[in-house]
Amino acid sequence: MDSLLKNTQKKASFFIISMVMWEFFSFYGLKSILILYLTSQLHLSDATAYEIFGNFAALVFVTPMIGGWLADRYCGYRYAAALGCILIILGHITLAVFTYNIYIGLSLLTMGIGFFKSNAICLISSCYPDDSVGTSSAFSWYYVSGNLGSMISQIICPYLVEKISWHAGFMAAAIGMVLGLIMLILSKPYFRWERDSVKMRRWHQFSFLKKAIGSVSVILLLLALTYYTLYYNWVGSLLLFTGVVAAAMLISIYRKTDPIHKKSLIMIGVLTVFAAAYWIFNNQGANSVPLFILRYVNRDLFGFIVPTGMFQALNPASILIFGTIMAVVWRWLGQRNIRPQSESKLSIALLFLMIGFFIIAYGAKLANTHGSISLLFPLFGLLIIGCAEIFVDPVLLAAISDIAPPNTEGQLVAIYYLIIGAFANYLAIVVAKWTIDPMTNKATALTYNSAYLQIAYIASALFGLLLLRVIFRKRT
């Protein structure tokens, strides 16, 4: 391949990956302060806050299907990603300025992420046409930059909220997305090899006025649908519908494939259920755990009061550090022909999840007696839970890639993300409500202890089941 073209591709991927990093900064910065904003600033009950947070988090995994479909059929990845950036920026600004109706801001963010997420990934893929090595390297940097962006934002945004104002926290997230949009604009000259499809050429033939009218009409329609879905709590019904569609797709794939791949599909399905369980419980780190920290943890660290939302930075930090260590470990094992099965790796994730929640539950038990506890309990608990993620998504996605029947990998990955993203975030609402006393409708140290013990016990049971599967497989 021409060295000049390779250099151009590297520059193009640099700008797109930088854009993605700033989108992670924007989204996870918001996520680190949202549940606290709903309860502390808007004075909503825990149950209502969990529902709003969970519905929003679930819906952002559904809307990328719409954004991706519109980009494929009409406007292209770049235009759709740019629209996404603009909507995300407007969403953050709306949350910062118009506090009387949070659903407007969340709807803008939901649709913005819908236009951005899948199309940004497609832009990364398009940086290296017919170069699988380059694509693989780019996605490795995508994962690293995303976690780096989310870690930085989960330090900055909570700090600004506690030291300045809520508006400053939301505006910092908006500025992050502005920088992402600038990266997208700067990338344009480096996509010299891009060739428009027939549909894209038709789109470019439209006048600016027609493009503007069409885009605004579609956005307003989708925003209205998103707004009412969030406002009237229709997310569960929407997920039921998408679940039926996903099940029909799976049945169709299963029927058309050969017996060997049928067995593989069953294995992927079983492992996905375990992965979904991990994510349902892991998501407590962004909804119920921050409220526990706010109310029962002494956050004084040598005179510095650690902002509550800043604890969420432990997750991406643990992934970056522990992920680097595990990459070396996997390579070392591979050189010795030791390749742990997917079930073995996933069982490690459940073991870490169990330990992490046992630590937090014990802290809650002490809080019930002493009133407040050391920040070391949530610190170590969340670090261990964050490390577990290394053994979930990368493992399951690799398994899908290895054993998926021909021409089905894209569909299976989409269904996987629907389950561990949309469904897991929605079901996390139910788990978060375990922390609320049904008699008083309030959370106490005792209810937090009970909820996190339940999670630890369920994780223990799931770990035991997978361990039995691993042992049984070795004997047969």
C-alpha positions, 0 to 999 in steps of 0.5 A, a space after each residue: 500500500 502507498 506510504 502516503 495513503 497510509 499516512 493519510 489514513 492514520 491522520 483520518 483515524 486520529 481525528 475520528 478517534 479523537 472525536 469519539 474520545 470527546 463524545 465519551 467525555 461528554 456522555 460519561 461526564 453527564 452520567 457521573 452527575 445525572 442521578 445526583 442532579 435528579 435527586 439533589 437538585 430536582 429533589 426527585 425521589 430515588 425511585 423516580 430518579 432511577 426510572 428516568 436514569 434507567 430509561 434514558 440509559 436504555 434508550 441510548 442503546 436503541 436509537 443508534 439503530 435509527 441513526 445507522 439506518 438513516 445514514 446507510 440509506 440517505 445522508 451518510 456517516 459523516 453528516 449523521 455524526 455531525 447531526 449527532 454532535 450538534 444534538 448532543 451539544 444542544 442537549 447538554 445546554 438545555 439541561 444546564 439552562 432549562 431545568 424546568 423540563 429535564 425530558 427535553 434535554 434528555 431527548 436531545 441527548 438520546 437522539 444525538 447519541 443515536 445519530 452519532 454512535 454507530 456512524 462514528 464506528 463506521 467512520 473508523 472502519 472506513 479509515 482503513 478500507 481493505 486493511 484488517 490490521 489497520 482497522 483492528 489497531 484503530 479499534 484498539 485505540 478507540 477502546 483506549 481513547 474512549 475510556 480515557 475520555 470517560 475517566 477525565 470527564 468523570 473527574 472534571 464534571 463532578 468537580 465543577 458541580 461541587 465547586 462551582 455549579 450544576 450548570 458548569 458540569 453540564 456545560 463542561 460536557 457540552 464543551 467536550 462535544 464541541 471539541 468532538 465536532 471540531 475533530 470531525 470537521 478537521 478530519 474531512 480533508 484526509 478522507 481522500 479515498 471516500 467514494 459516495 454510494 448511489 444513494 449518497 450521490 442522490 443526497 448531495 444533489 439536493 439543495 441546501 434548503 431541501 437538506 435542511 428541511 428534510 433533516 429538521 423534519 426528521 429530527 423533530 419527528 424523532 425528538 417528539 417520539 423520544 420525548 413522549 417515550 421518556 415522559 410517559 415511560 414507554 421504554 419498557 413497551 419499546 424494548 418488548 417490541 425490539 426484543 420480539 424483533 431480535 428473537 425473530 432474527 435469532 430464530 431465523 439465523 438458527 433455522 438457517 444454519 448447520 448443526 455445528 453452528 446451532 450449538 455455537 449459537 446456543 452457547 453464545 446465547 447462554 453466555 450473553 445471559 450471564 453477561 447481561 446479569 453482570 451489566 445489570 449489577 455493574 450499572 448500579 455503579 452509576 445509579 444506586 451506588 452514588 446515592 449510597 456514597 453521597 449519604 453514607 461515605 466520609 469523602 474526606 481525603 487528606 482535607 480534600 472532599 472527593 466529589 461523589 460523581 468522581 468515584 465513577 472514574 474508578 471504572 475506566 481507570 481500572 479498565 485502562 490499568 488492569 486491561 493493559 496488564 491482562 493484555 500482557 497476560 493473555 499474550 504470555 499465556 498464548 505463547 505457551 498454548 494456554 487459551 482459557 475458554 470464554 466461560 472461564 473468563 466470564 466466570 472470573 468477571 462474576 467472581 470479581 463482581 461478587 467480591 466487589 459487592 460484598 465489600 460495598 455491602 459490608 461498608 453499608 452494614 458498618 454505616 448502619 452502625 456508625 453513620 458513615 464509613 471510609 471511602 476505601 469501601 466504595 473505592 476498592 469495591 468499584 475498582 474490583 467491579 471495574 476490573 471485571 469488565 475486561 472479562 465480559 465484552 471483549 470476551 463475548 465479542 471475540 466469541 461471537 466473531 469466532 463462532 458466528 455463522 457466515 453473514 450473521 456476525 453484524 446481526 449477532 453483535 447488534 442483538 448482543 448490545 441490545 441485550 447488555 445495553 438497553 435491556 440491562 440498563 432497564 432491568 437495572 432500575 428494578 435492582 436499584 429499587 431494592 435499595 428502597 424500603 417499601 414501607 417508607 419509600 426511602 433508602 437506608 444503610 440497612 436497605 443498601 446492605 440488603 440490596 448489595 448482599 442480594 447482588 453478591 449472592 446472585 453473582 455467587 450463584 452465577 459464578 458457581 453455575 459457570 464454574 460447573 460448566 467449565 469443570 464439566 466441559 473439561 471432563 467431557 
